[in-house]
Structure formats: C-alpha cells, structure tokens
Amino acid sequence: MIELEKVTFTYRKSKRPALSDITAKVGSGLYLLAGENGAGKTTLLHVISGLAHPQYGISKIDSHPSLTNNPYEMGDVFLLEDNMRFPGKTIKEFKNLHSRFYPNFSEEKFDENLKAFGQSGNEPMNSHSLGNLKKAQLSYVLALGVNVLLLDEPTNALDIEGRETLRKLIAINTCENQTIIVSTHTVSDLENLFDGAMIMHQSKLLFVGSEEDVAGKLAFEYSNQLDPDSLYSENIAGRYLNIYPSDGHEETRVDWKALYMALHSEKSQSIISQLQK
C-alpha cells in the first residue's frame, strides 16, 4: 500500500510547486500515472521511491516512510526511469552486482524475460540501441519481485513487437500483492492491463482510483452522434464516445484515455463531481 499525505514538493530554482497537496492511497494492481508534460509525474515517482524529500507531507509504503533508507525496505521498491543507465558491461553483470539487495529476485524469471525479448543477457550494453537497452532493463526489473515497482515511460524506444512483449511480461510477472505504477503518455500500449489510474494536472492529483471505482460511477458508450446530455463527449474516428453517470449496475469498460481527456477538459468538474459521489 502506497500512502501519500498532503505531499508538496518544489524544486529549488522553481517558484511553482511540482507537487501540490497530494493525498492518495494506492493498493495492489497495475496503475496508470497520466498527465501532461510538467504535471509532476516523475517527481511523484521520485517521492514514492524515496529519491526526493517533500517539503510538506509524507510518503509511505506499507506504513513505513519512503525516506527511512532501511536496507530491507529499500529492497522492496524500485524505480526504472526513462533513459536510465545501469553500470556494468552486460545486464547479467549488473544483475550479479545488484540483485543481492533484492531478496525476491527470480533468476528464472530474469532468463525467461530476456528470452522473450530475444536477448541472452550477455550483449554489451554500451552497444545496445535505446530499444534493446530498455528491453534488457525491463527483463531485469520485472524479475526483482519488489512490492512496489515504478516504471517511467517503459514503452519509450520499444518497437511494436517489444511493446506487445512487455504487455505479456507484465501480465506474467505481476504478483497479486504487488503495486506497479506506470507513468506514460501512450495509454493505449497497456490500457487493457490497468487496474486503476492516477491522473495529474499542473502538479495536482485530479483522480486516483481503481477500475471498479470508475465503472461504478461512469459509463463509457460509443455512438454515431453527439449526446448533449452526456457529461463529456469526444469524436474518435468519426464516432462519439460519450461519458454518462453510471447507475452502478451496468457493466462498462473504463476507457482510461477518454477519462484522462475528460479530466483535462472544460467538463472536468462535472466528471470529478460524479466520481466523488
């Protein structure tokens, strides 16, 4: 369980907070972290992982503050940043040095992940393309077995085949009690896997909740025409996606991209009001 209590963070040379009064609880499952450029997504991941210290508020993982630096607790969370570099000639050499700090690391899963991406793990990382480097890194971090795994733009630089492989590996490697937060601008890459979402705008958290939370409050329906009575409508390839209040009894699949767009539109307050009922 990740707990954020009134978290506020401002960089030294900035007058505007990167995070403003963020309070949330995130349980197990795969969560989308979405927001425009500069919304505060990467900063939030830094705070959760303990790499950044908020000026106000506190971040906790399983009731322990993220900044305790207890070796055992640090071995239960990992942040893979975009364009991150791992020291070591090969991913297997890095694994030999690094995995000892992660007691739930699985050598078997690591090898299976590498094989799925078409790698042996012995390829020199300094000669990898960005896409192949990302595949090697993802093969490793998905085998760590940490309770909290934070992925910042994991599909960047991946080709179409690589993105499909990542979808399959996340589904295979995710444990029941694990929390994975994926920060991405390309929601469609993993949209069928998301159990919930955290949606940000201008340093604030507009929404956090599970798919069940959203489906109980909102219905997403496609139509050939715009419905003026809907809470929000969007034209997609000649058809309209309309968002209505849900009666809680109908089955509906959450369109995370549409929810993101709705929460960043002039209709955002009506959507938020419906979600808060």
C-alpha positions in Angstrom: 0.0 0.0 0.0 1.3 3.4 -1.0 0.1 6.3 1.1 0.6 10.0 0.3 -0.5 12.6 2.8 -0.6 16.2 1.7 2.6 15.9 -0.3 4.0 19.1 -1.6 7.4 19.4 -3.4 9.1 22.4 -5.0 12.4 22.4 -6.8 14.9 25.0 -5.5 15.0 27.1 -8.7 11.3 27.0 -9.3 8.6 29.2 -8.0 5.8 26.8 -8.8 5.3 23.5 -6.9 6.0 20.4 -8.8 3.5 18.6 -6.5 0.7 20.4 -4.7 -1.0 18.9 -1.6 -1.3 15.4 -3.0 -3.2 12.8 -0.8 -3.9 9.3 -2.1 -3.9 5.6 -1.2 -2.8 3.1 -3.9 -3.3 -0.6 -3.3 -2.1 -3.6 -5.2 -2.5 -3.7 -9.0 -1.3 -2.0 -12.1 -1.9 1.7 -12.1 -1.7 4.2 -14.9 0.0 7.5 -13.9 -1.0 10.1 -16.6 -0.6 13.8 -17.0 0.6 16.5 -19.4 4.3 17.3 -19.7 5.4 19.0 -16.5 2.4 17.8 -14.5 4.6 16.3 -11.8 4.6 12.6 -12.7 8.3 11.9 -12.5 8.6 14.0 -9.3 5.8 11.9 -7.7 7.7 8.7 -8.6 10.8 10.1 -7.0 8.9 10.9 -3.8 7.3 7.5 -3.6 10.7 5.8 -4.2 12.4 7.9 -1.6 14.7 9.7 -4.0 13.0 13.1 -3.3 12.0 14.6 0.1 8.8 16.6 0.1 8.9 19.9 1.9 5.5 19.1 3.3 3.6 15.9 3.8 4.8 12.3 3.9 5.0 9.3 1.6 4.7 5.8 3.0 5.0 2.3 1.7 3.3 -0.3 3.9 3.2 2.3 6.7 6.9 3.0 6.5 8.1 6.5 5.4 9.8 6.3 2.0 12.9 8.0 3.3 13.8 5.7 6.1 16.6 4.2 3.9 16.2 0.9 5.7 18.0 -1.7 3.5 15.2 -4.2 3.8 12.5 -1.7 2.9 14.7 -0.3 0.0 14.8 -3.8 -1.4 11.1 -3.8 -1.8 10.8 -0.8 -4.2 12.4 0.0 -7.5 12.1 2.9 -9.9 13.1 2.4 -13.5 13.5 5.9 -15.0 13.4 6.8 -18.7 16.8 6.9 -20.3 18.3 5.3 -17.1 21.8 3.8 -17.4 22.8 0.7 -15.5 26.5 0.3 -14.6 28.0 -2.9 -15.9 29.2 -4.3 -19.2 26.2 -6.5 -19.6 22.8 -6.8 -18.0 23.9 -10.1 -16.4 27.0 -8.5 -15.0 24.8 -5.7 -13.5 22.4 -8.4 -12.2 25.3 -10.2 -10.3 26.1 -6.9 -8.6 22.7 -5.5 -7.9 20.2 -8.4 -7.4 21.7 -9.3 -4.0 19.9 -6.3 -2.5 16.5 -7.7 -3.7 15.6 -10.9 -1.8 12.7 -11.8 -4.0 14.7 -11.6 -7.3 14.0 -14.5 -9.6 16.8 -15.8 -11.8 14.3 -18.0 -13.6 12.0 -15.1 -14.5 15.0 -12.9 -15.5 16.2 -15.5 -18.0 12.6 -16.0 -19.3 12.1 -12.3 -19.8 15.4 -11.9 -21.7 14.4 -14.8 -23.9 11.0 -13.3 -24.6 12.8 -10.1 -25.8 15.2 -12.1 -27.9 18.3 -11.4 -25.7 20.8 -13.6 -23.9 21.8 -11.0 -21.3 25.5 -11.1 -22.4 25.2 -8.4 -25.1 27.4 -5.3 -24.3 25.0 -2.7 -23.0 27.2 0.2 -24.4 26.5 -1.1 -27.9 22.7 -1.6 -27.4 20.3 0.6 -29.2 18.0 2.5 -26.9 15.2 0.0 -27.6 17.3 -3.1 -26.8 18.8 -1.4 -23.7 15.2 -0.8 -22.5 14.4 -4.5 -23.1 17.3 -5.6 -21.1 16.4 -3.3 -18.2 12.8 -4.3 -18.2 13.8 -8.0 -18.2 15.7 -7.4 -15.0 13.3 -5.1 -13.1 10.3 -7.3 -13.8 12.2 -10.2 -12.1 13.0 -8.2 -9.0 9.8 -9.3 -7.2 9.5 -5.9 -5.3 6.2 -5.0 -3.8 6.3 -1.6 -5.4 7.6 -1.2 -9.0 7.6 2.2 -10.6 8.1 2.4 -14.4 8.6 5.8 -16.0 7.7 5.7 -19.7 8.6 2.0 -20.1 7.5 1.8 -23.7 9.7 4.6 -24.9 12.1 3.4 -27.7 10.4 0.0 -27.9 9.2 -1.2 -31.3 5.7 -2.7 -31.8 6.9 -6.2 -31.1 8.7 -5.1 -28.0 5.6 -3.3 -26.7 3.5 -6.4 -27.2 6.1 -8.5 -25.4 6.2 -6.0 -22.5 2.4 -6.3 -22.2 2.7 -10.1 -21.9 5.6 -10.0 -19.4 3.9 -7.5 -17.1 0.8 -9.8 -17.0 3.1 -12.9 -16.3 5.4 -11.3 -13.8 2.9 -9.3 -11.7 2.1 -10.8 -8.3 -1.3 -10.5 -6.5 0.0 -8.1 -3.8 2.3 -6.1 -6.0 1.8 -2.5 -6.9 3.0 -1.3 -10.3 2.7 2.3 -11.3 3.3 3.1 -15.0 3.9 6.7 -16.0 3.2 7.0 -19.7 1.9 9.3 -22.4 0.9 6.3 -24.6 -2.0 4.9 -22.6 -3.0 2.5 -25.4 0.1 0.4 -25.0 -1.0 -1.2 -21.7 -4.6 0.0 -21.4 -6.2 -3.4 -21.1 -3.9 -4.2 -18.1 -4.6 -1.2 -15.9 -6.5 -1.9 -12.7 -6.7 1.8 -11.9 -5.3 5.2 -12.5 -3.7 8.3 -11.0 -4.4 11.4 -13.2 -2.5 14.6 -12.7 -2.7 18.2 -14.0 -0.5 21.1 -13.2 1.1 19.5 -10.1 -2.2 18.3 -8.6 -3.8 14.9 -8.5 -7.2 15.1 -10.1 -8.2 11.5 -9.6 -6.9 8.3 -8.1 -8.9 5.1 -8.0 -9.5 1.6 -9.3 -11.3 0.5 -12.4 -14.1 -0.7 -10.1 -14.3 2.8 -8.6 -14.7 4.4 -12.1 -17.1 1.8 -13.5 -19.4 2.3 -10.6 -19.7 6.0 -11.3 -19.2 6.4 -15.0 -20.4 4.6 -18.2 -18.5 4.9 -21.5 -20.5 4.4 -24.6 -19.8 4.8 -28.3 -22.5 6.3 -30.6 -22.8 7.7 -34.1 -23.9 11.1 -32.7 -23.0 13.6 -30.0 -25.3 13.4 -27.0 -25.7 16.8 -25.4 -26.8 15.2 -22.2 -23.6 13.4 -21.6 -21.0 14.5 -19.1 -18.3 14.5 -21.8 -18.2 13.6 -25.5 -15.2 13.0 -27.8 -15.1 12.4 -31.5 -13.0 9.4 -32.3 -12.5 8.3 -35.9 -16.0 9.5 -36.9 -17.8 8.1 -33.8 -18.6 9.7 -30.5 -17.5 8.4 -27.2 -20.0 9.7 -24.6 -19.4 9.5 -20.8 -22.6 9.3 -18.7 -23.3 8.8 -15.0 -23.5 5.1 -14.2 -26.3 3.6 -12.2 -23.7 1.1 -10.8 -25.5 -1.9 -12.2 -24.4 -1.9 -15.8 -21.2 -3.5 -16.9 -18.8 -1.0 -18.6 -15.2 -1.0 -19.5 -13.3 2.1 -18.5 -11.6 4.0 -21.3 -8.6 5.4 -19.5 -7.6 7.7 -22.3 -11.1 9.1 -22.6 -11.2 9.7 -18.8 -7.8 11.5 -19.0 -9.1 13.7 -21.8 -12.3 14.4 -19.9 -10.5 15.4 -16.7 -8.4 17.8 -18.7 -11.3 19.4 -20.5 -13.8 22.2 -19.5 -16.1 19.4 -18.3 -13.6 18.2 -15.7 -15.5 19.4 -12.7 -18.7 17.5 -13.7 -16.6 14.3 -14.1 -14.9 14.8 -10.7 -18.2 15.5 -9.0 -19.6 12.3 -10.4 -16.6 10.3 -9.3 -16.8 11.8 -5.8 -20.5 10.7 -5.3 
